[in-house]
Amino acid sequence: MLCLCLSFPSIGQSIVPEKSISVRDRPRPEYEPAGIHLGGIRVSPRLTFGEAYNDNLFATPTGKVSDLITRPGGEVSMGSEGRIPWSVFGGLSSRLHADNSREDYTEWQSGGSIGHGFGGDVQSSLSTSLGRNHELRGDPTFPVNAAEPLRFDTRHAQLDVTRELPHGRLALRANLESFDYADVNLTDGTRVDQDFRDRRVWGLDLRSDFAIGPSTGVFVRATHQKQQYRSEVESPETINRDAATNAVYGGTAIWLSNLMRGHVAIGVLDVDNADPRQKDTRSLALDTRLEFYITQIMTATLSGQRSSGAADLERSASYLATSGDLKLDYEVRRNVILSASYSYSRREYSGISTVDTIEVSQLSAQWFLNRHLRINCDFTHEDRDLPSGGAGQTFGQSILEAKFLVAW
């Protein structure tokens, strides 16, 4: 499922010196594809091929059905980093099931961006993207008794403007995203209209970062997000799921030698639902990401968020999400990385007394053979309790996947 949330990505990182870098983010230029240079344009094609085993394909608590899934894909991007940098990209990916071909689907993504500078201190960029996606079984909003994966299309546009200051930065971001869901067939042969899920989401983000020392920075941020569903309210029993979310918060970004680096932000999150039966909510807003450099070859990353998003359910307009995760990365060799992670998320929906919880544990290995070939192996186990969503059940699911990436 693709879900738009009021999220707090890496904040304040640009105002703290990068003298320590995590295992995952460490540059490895000798293993990075150089691309194909055509004059001043760089073309970067890549192909992927994966094989996955899912032990609970239909996300059921009992009577589990397993399947082997082949996942081919490809992508090409091209761009220039001249006076006016630009880029475009496009890609396809598929899921082909050995025993359950009705679950097969193909997705695509395309987009581009262009940037411009104003005297060096002010930079701007405009980006757009289009995509076709599918909602997987077991997602909180997946329709009950659907006979096939649910297709939906997305469109996204985003404008970024930043101004560099002597000891900080000012940033503005505005974006618009739309979701268009296709109708879905049920197992009894009926077709269910999904137009009630079609929506547009507008967002505005203002942020100021300031360095107050060689290893400390502070920042403040204000965000506004509005979701508007296209379907009309047809009767008094129908829920109006339009909503607006506002958040104001501040925090600090720190770097402690080779021990730790990250940011902590807290604030206030207000969710204003258009339907009075959904009840407005005021809550703590939180975003924390801390990297601990246990050794030069081992990094622990701890993060936590408190955010809001569109519920995408007929009985609910919005949700509050509390999530956290812990990840360990270990560099066995320069070109071999082992990782282990655990994440937990909890969603509290407006107008519904129950909540959804999802726990995910993962073990992974990444092997850079050379500039052109990379191999990833992942084992993922999920435990989901979804009384509020379309699945309406508790289940576990394990997926083992090997993926090969070839890039130029």
C-alpha positions in Angstrom: 0.0 0.0 0.0 1.2 3.5 -0.8 0.3 5.8 2.1 0.8 9.5 2.4 1.6 10.6 5.9 2.7 13.7 7.7 6.2 12.6 8.1 9.4 14.1 9.5 12.3 13.1 7.3 16.0 13.9 8.2 15.9 17.2 9.8 18.8 19.4 10.6 21.3 17.0 9.2 22.7 19.6 6.8 23.8 21.9 9.6 25.9 19.4 11.5 29.3 18.3 10.0 29.4 14.8 8.5 32.6 13.6 10.2 31.0 10.3 11.1 29.0 8.3 8.5 26.9 5.2 9.1 27.8 1.9 7.6 24.8 2.0 5.3 25.4 5.6 4.0 29.2 5.3 3.7 30.3 6.2 0.1 31.8 3.3 -1.9 32.8 5.0 -5.2 34.6 1.9 -6.4 31.3 0.0 -6.4 29.1 2.8 -7.8 28.0 2.5 -11.5 29.5 5.3 -13.6 26.6 5.5 -16.0 26.8 6.0 -19.8 28.0 9.5 -20.7 26.6 11.0 -23.9 28.1 14.5 -24.1 26.8 16.4 -21.1 24.1 13.8 -20.4 24.5 10.8 -18.1 22.3 7.7 -18.8 21.9 5.2 -16.0 20.1 1.9 -17.0 19.7 -1.0 -14.6 17.9 -4.4 -14.5 16.7 -6.3 -11.5 15.7 -9.9 -11.1 14.4 -11.4 -7.9 13.0 -14.7 -6.6 10.9 -14.7 -3.5 9.1 -17.3 -1.3 5.9 -16.1 0.5 4.6 -18.6 3.1 1.2 -16.8 3.5 0.3 -15.3 0.1 -3.3 -14.5 1.0 -2.5 -13.1 4.4 -4.9 -15.4 6.3 -4.7 -16.5 10.0 -5.3 -20.2 9.0 -5.1 -22.3 5.8 -2.0 -20.6 4.6 -1.1 -20.8 0.9 2.6 -20.4 -0.1 4.0 -19.5 -3.5 7.2 -18.7 -5.3 7.3 -15.2 -6.9 9.5 -14.1 -9.7 10.2 -10.4 -9.7 11.8 -8.9 -12.9 12.2 -5.2 -13.4 14.1 -2.5 -15.1 14.7 1.3 -14.9 16.5 3.9 -16.9 17.3 7.5 -15.8 19.1 10.3 -17.6 20.0 13.8 -16.7 22.5 16.7 -16.7 24.2 18.6 -13.8 24.8 21.7 -15.8 23.8 25.3 -15.0 20.1 24.1 -15.0 20.2 20.5 -13.7 17.5 18.2 -14.9 16.6 14.5 -14.9 14.0 12.1 -16.1 13.4 8.4 -15.3 11.1 5.5 -16.1 10.8 1.9 -14.9 8.7 -1.3 -14.9 8.5 -4.1 -12.4 6.4 -7.3 -12.2 5.4 -10.0 -9.8 4.8 -13.4 -11.4 3.5 -16.2 -9.2 4.2 -19.8 -9.9 0.9 -21.3 -8.7 -1.5 -18.3 -8.3 -1.3 -16.4 -11.6 -4.3 -14.3 -10.7 -2.1 -12.5 -8.2 0.3 -11.4 -11.1 0.7 -7.7 -11.8 3.0 -5.1 -13.4 3.7 -1.7 -12.0 5.4 1.3 -13.7 6.9 4.6 -12.5 8.0 7.7 -14.5 8.9 11.3 -13.7 11.4 14.1 -13.9 12.8 17.2 -12.2 14.4 20.5 -13.1 16.4 22.9 -10.9 17.5 26.5 -11.0 19.7 28.7 -8.9 19.3 32.4 -8.1 22.7 33.9 -7.4 24.0 30.9 -5.5 22.2 31.4 -2.2 18.8 30.5 -3.4 18.1 27.1 -5.1 14.8 25.8 -6.4 13.6 22.5 -8.0 10.4 21.3 -9.5 9.6 17.5 -9.8 6.7 15.5 -11.0 6.0 11.7 -11.2 3.3 9.3 -12.4 2.9 5.7 -11.3 0.8 2.6 -11.3 0.8 0.7 -8.0 -0.9 -2.2 -6.4 -2.2 -2.7 -2.8 -1.1 -6.0 -1.3 -3.2 -8.4 0.6 -2.8 -7.9 4.3 -2.5 -4.1 4.0 -4.9 -2.4 6.5 -7.1 -1.0 3.8 -7.2 -4.0 1.4 -10.9 -4.9 0.6 -12.4 -7.9 2.2 -12.7 -11.0 -0.1 -11.0 -9.3 -3.0 -10.1 -11.8 -5.7 -7.1 -9.9 -7.0 -4.5 -7.2 -6.0 -6.1 -3.7 -6.1 -4.6 -1.3 -8.7 -4.3 2.4 -8.1 -2.6 5.2 -9.9 -0.7 8.2 -8.4 0.3 11.6 -9.6 2.7 13.8 -7.7 4.2 17.3 -8.1 6.6 19.0 -5.7 8.3 22.4 -5.5 11.3 23.0 -3.3 13.0 26.4 -2.6 15.9 26.8 -0.2 18.0 29.8 0.8 21.4 29.4 2.4 22.2 31.7 5.3 25.6 32.4 7.0 24.8 29.9 9.8 21.8 28.0 8.6 19.1 27.5 5.9 15.5 28.4 5.1 13.4 25.9 3.2 9.9 25.8 1.6 8.3 22.7 0.1 4.8 22.6 -1.5 3.4 19.3 -3.0 0.3 17.9 -4.5 -0.5 14.2 -4.8 -3.6 12.4 -6.1 -4.8 8.8 -5.8 -7.1 7.0 -8.3 -8.3 3.5 -7.4 -9.6 1.0 -9.8 -12.7 -1.1 -9.1 -12.0 -4.6 -7.7 -13.5 -8.1 -8.2 -14.6 -10.1 -5.2 -14.3 -13.9 -4.8 -18.1 -14.2 -5.4 -17.8 -12.6 -8.8 -19.3 -9.1 -7.9 -17.4 -6.0 -8.7 -16.9 -3.3 -6.0 -16.5 0.4 -6.8 -13.4 1.9 -5.2 -14.1 5.5 -6.2 -14.7 6.4 -2.5 -11.0 6.1 -2.0 -9.9 8.6 -4.7 -8.5 11.7 -3.2 -6.1 14.6 -3.5 -3.6 15.7 -0.8 -2.0 19.1 -0.6 1.0 19.8 1.6 3.0 22.8 2.7 6.3 22.7 4.7 8.3 25.6 6.1 11.6 24.9 7.9 14.4 26.9 9.4 17.8 25.4 10.5 20.5 27.2 12.4 23.9 26.1 13.5 24.7 27.2 17.1 28.1 25.5 17.4 30.6 23.2 15.6 28.5 20.2 16.5 25.0 21.4 17.4 22.1 22.9 15.5 18.5 23.8 16.2 15.5 24.0 13.9 11.8 24.9 13.8 9.2 23.6 11.4 5.6 24.2 10.5 3.6 21.9 8.2 0.1 21.9 6.7 -1.6 19.0 5.0 -5.1 18.8 3.5 -6.8 15.7 2.2 -9.9 16.0 0.0 -11.9 13.0 -1.3 -13.6 13.2 -4.7 -16.7 11.3 -3.7 -19.7 13.3 -2.5 -21.4 12.9 0.8 -24.6 11.1 -0.4 -26.6 10.7 2.8 -26.4 11.7 6.5 -25.0 8.2 7.2 -22.0 8.7 4.9 -18.8 9.9 6.5 -17.1 13.0 5.2 -13.5 12.0 5.2 -11.9 15.3 4.3 -9.4 16.5 6.9 -6.6 19.0 7.6 -3.5 18.4 9.6 -1.2 21.1 11.1 2.0 20.6 13.0 4.5 23.0 14.7 7.6 21.6 16.3 11.2 22.2 17.0 14.3 20.3 17.9 18.0 19.9 17.8 20.6 18.2 15.6 23.8 17.0 17.3 27.1 15.3 16.5 29.2 13.8 19.3 32.6 13.0 17.8 32.6 9.4 16.5 29.9 8.3 19.0 26.6 9.5 17.9 24.8 11.7 15.3 21.2 12.5 14.7 18.2 14.7 15.6 15.3 14.9 18.0 12.1 16.9 17.3 8.9 17.3 19.3 5.9 19.5 18.8 2.1 19.7 18.6 0.0 17.8 15.9 -3.6 19.0 15.2 -6.0 16.9 13.1 -9.2 18.8 12.0 -11.7 16.3 10.5 -14.5 17.9 8.4 -17.1 15.5 9.8 -17.9 16.4 13.4 -18.6 12.7 14.2 -15.0 11.9 13.5 -13.8 14.2 16.4 -10.7 16.5 16.1 -7.5 15.4 17.6 -4.6 17.2 19.3 -1.5 15.1 19.9 2.2 15.0 20.4 4.3 15.3 17.2 7.6 13.4 17.3 10.5 12.7 15.0 13.7 11.2 16.3 16.6 9.6 14.4 19.8 8.7 16.1 22.8 6.9 14.7 25.2 5.3 17.2 28.7 4.4 15.9 29.4 1.3 18.0 32.6 0.6 16.1 33.9 1.8 12.7 32.2 -1.2 11.1 29.0 -1.3 13.1 26.1 1.3 13.3 22.9 1.2 15.3 20.1 3.4 14.2 17.1 4.2 16.4 14.1 6.2 15.1 10.6 7.0 16.3 7.7 9.0 14.8 4.3 10.3 15.8 2.4 11.4 12.6 -0.9 11.5 10.9 -2.4 10.4 7.6 -5.5 9.6 5.5 -7.3 6.6 6.9 -8.6 5.5 3.5 -11.5 3.6 5.2 -15.2 4.2 4.7 -15.8 4.6 8.4 -12.8 6.7 9.2 -11.2 10.0 7.9 -7.7 10.0 9.5 -5.4 8.2 11.8 -2.6 8.9 14.3 0.4 6.7 13.9 3.1 5.9 16.4 6.0 4.0 15.1 9.6 3.1 16.0 12.4 0.9 14.7 15.9 -0.3 15.5 18.4 -1.3 12.9 22.0 -2.7 13.1 24.3 -2.6 10.1 27.6 -4.5 10.2 30.3 -4.1 7.5 31.8 -7.6 7.2 34.0 -6.4 4.3 34.1 -3.2 2.3 31.6 -4.7 -0.1 29.5 -6.9 2.2 27.0 -5.5 4.7 24.8 -7.5 7.1 21.7 -5.9 8.7 19.1 -6.8 11.2 16.0 -4.6 12.1 12.8 -4.5 14.1 10.0 -2.1 13.6 6.6 -1.5 15.3 3.7 0.7 14.2 0.3 1.4 15.7 -2.5 3.3 14.0 -5.4 4.8 15.9 -8.3 5.7 13.5 -10.8 8.5 14.0 -14.4 7.3 14.3 -13.3 3.7 15.1 -12.5 2.4 18.6 -10.0 -0.3 17.5 -6.4 0.1 16.3 -4.1 -1.7 13.9 -0.6 -2.9 14.8 2.2 -4.2 12.6 5.5 -5.7 13.7 8.3 -6.4 11.2 11.6 -8.2 11.8 14.2 -8.4 9.0 17.6 -10.0 8.3 19.4 -8.9 5.2 22.7 -9.2 3.4 24.1 -6.9 0.6 27.0 -7.9 -1.5 28.6 -5.5 -4.0 30.5 -7.7 -6.5 31.7 -4.8 -8.6 30.4 -1.6 -10.2 27.8 -3.4 -12.2 26.5 -6.3 -10.1 24.9 -6.3 -6.6 23.1 -9.1 -4.8 20.6 -8.6 -1.9 19.2 -11.4 0.3 16.4 -10.6 2.7 14.3 -12.6 5.2 11.2 -10.7 6.5 8.6 -11.8 9.1 5.5 -9.7 9.7 2.9 -10.0 12.4 -0.2 -7.9 11.8 -3.3 -7.3 13.9 -5.8 -5.4 11.6 -9.3 -5.3 13.2 -10.0 -1.9 11.7 -8.8 -2.5 8.1 -10.2 -4.4 5.2 -8.5 -7.6 6.2 -10.0 -7.5 9.7 -7.8 -10.3 11.0 -4.6 -11.2 12.7 -2.0 -13.1 10.8 1.7 -13.7 10.3 3.7 -13.8 7.1 7.3 -14.7 6.2 9.1 -13.8 2.9 12.5 -14.9 1.8 13.9 -13.1 -1.3 17.1 -13.0 -3.3 17.5 -10.1 -5.7 20.1 -9.4 -8.4 20.8 -5.9 -9.6 22.8 -5.1 -12.8 23.6 -1.4 -13.4 25.8 0.6 -15.8 
